[in-house]
Amino acid sequence: LRPGVDVLILGNHGLVVAAETVAEAERLLHRVRSLLARPARQTAAPDIAALTALADGSGYRLPADVEAHAVALDPDSCRTAEAGSLYPDHVIFLGRGSVVARPGEQVAEVVARLGANPVAMLFPGAGVLMRGDASS
């Protein structure tokens, strides 16, 4: 590192800050986060009735956090998620990319198409379903 460098952005994997004290590092971290913060895109509410019907008897469930649905409700986010993993932890927990259901596709049809039970499925315009054994 060059002298005076006190912030490292590790691509899509993390942020490192350096300072003389923990308190200074915490202040720097909050400053960097506030400078990088962007408001979340506004999305419609998830279609809980449709998702509940899709999940019925499938071994899939609604995510614990309602905000998890946003990725399936925003077309740009959905395309980005489907394009591939964005960071190493994504590969570990979700695989190589998010699974996006095709129009009208049911959970069993997604599983049959993939030959596997993905951790999560995105249903564009409706929301997300998580495999029953997935952590929240």
C-alpha positions in Angstrom: 0.0 0.0 0.0 1.0 3.6 -0.6 1.3 5.9 2.4 -2.0 7.6 3.1 -4.2 4.9 1.7 -6.7 4.1 4.4 -9.6 2.5 2.4 -9.5 -0.6 0.2 -12.6 -1.7 -1.7 -12.3 -5.4 -2.5 -14.5 -5.5 -5.6 -17.8 -7.1 -4.7 -16.4 -8.8 -1.6 -15.7 -6.2 1.1 -14.3 -3.0 2.4 -11.2 -2.6 4.5 -10.5 0.6 6.5 -7.3 1.5 8.4 -6.8 4.0 11.2 -4.8 4.6 14.3 -7.6 3.7 16.6 -10.7 1.5 16.6 -12.9 4.7 17.0 -11.2 6.4 14.0 -11.7 3.2 11.9 -15.3 3.1 12.8 -15.8 6.7 11.9 -14.0 6.1 8.6 -16.2 3.1 7.9 -19.4 5.0 8.5 -18.2 7.9 6.3 -17.3 5.5 3.4 -20.6 3.7 3.8 -22.6 6.9 3.8 -20.7 8.1 0.6 -21.5 4.8 -1.2 -25.1 4.5 0.1 -27.9 4.6 -2.5 -31.5 4.3 -1.8 -33.1 1.0 -2.7 -35.2 0.9 -5.9 -38.9 1.1 -5.2 -40.7 -2.1 -6.0 -44.2 -3.4 -5.8 -45.2 -5.6 -2.9 -44.6 -9.3 -3.4 -47.5 -11.4 -4.5 -47.8 -13.5 -1.3 -50.9 -15.3 -2.5 -49.2 -16.4 -5.7 -46.0 -17.4 -3.9 -47.9 -19.4 -1.3 -49.7 -21.3 -4.0 -46.3 -21.9 -5.8 -44.8 -23.1 -2.5 -47.6 -25.5 -1.5 -46.3 -29.0 -1.2 -43.0 -28.1 -3.0 -40.5 -28.0 -0.1 -40.0 -24.3 -0.7 -41.1 -21.4 1.5 -41.3 -17.7 1.7 -38.1 -16.0 2.9 -38.1 -14.7 6.5 -37.3 -11.2 5.3 -39.8 -9.5 3.1 -37.1 -7.4 1.5 -35.6 -10.5 0.0 -38.4 -10.3 -2.6 -37.1 -7.1 -4.1 -34.6 -8.8 -6.4 -37.5 -10.6 -8.2 -39.7 -7.5 -8.3 -37.2 -5.2 -10.0 -36.4 -6.2 -13.6 -32.8 -4.8 -13.5 -32.0 -6.6 -10.3 -33.5 -9.8 -11.6 -31.4 -9.7 -14.8 -28.3 -9.0 -12.7 -29.0 -11.9 -10.4 -29.6 -14.3 -13.2 -26.4 -13.3 -15.0 -24.2 -15.0 -12.4 -22.7 -14.7 -9.0 -21.4 -11.4 -7.9 -19.0 -12.4 -5.1 -17.5 -15.6 -3.6 -20.0 -15.9 -0.7 -22.8 -16.0 -3.3 -21.3 -19.1 -4.9 -20.9 -20.8 -1.5 -24.5 -20.1 -0.4 -26.5 -19.9 -3.6 -24.4 -21.4 -6.4 -23.3 -20.0 -9.7 -26.2 -17.6 -10.2 -29.7 -17.0 -9.1 -32.4 -19.2 -10.6 -35.1 -17.3 -12.3 -38.4 -19.1 -13.2 -39.7 -18.8 -16.7 -43.2 -17.2 -17.2 -45.8 -19.6 -15.9 -43.3 -22.1 -14.6 -44.1 -24.0 -11.4 -41.5 -25.0 -8.7 -41.4 -28.6 -9.9 -40.8 -27.5 -13.4 -37.9 -25.4 -12.4 -36.4 -28.3 -10.5 -36.9 -30.6 -13.5 -35.3 -28.1 -15.9 -32.3 -27.7 -13.6 -32.0 -31.3 -12.4 -31.5 -29.9 -8.9 -33.2 -28.1 -6.1 -31.7 -24.6 -6.0 -31.5 -22.8 -2.7 -33.7 -20.0 -4.0 -36.0 -19.3 -6.9 -36.9 -15.9 -8.3 -40.4 -15.5 -9.7 -40.3 -12.2 -11.7 -43.0 -9.9 -10.6 -44.1 -12.1 -7.7 -41.1 -12.6 -5.4 -38.7 -15.3 -4.1 -39.1 -18.8 -2.7 -36.4 -20.4 -0.5 -35.7 -24.1 -0.2 -37.1 -25.4 3.1 -33.7 -26.2 4.5 -32.1 -22.9 3.6 -31.0 -20.6 6.4 -32.8 -17.4 6.7 
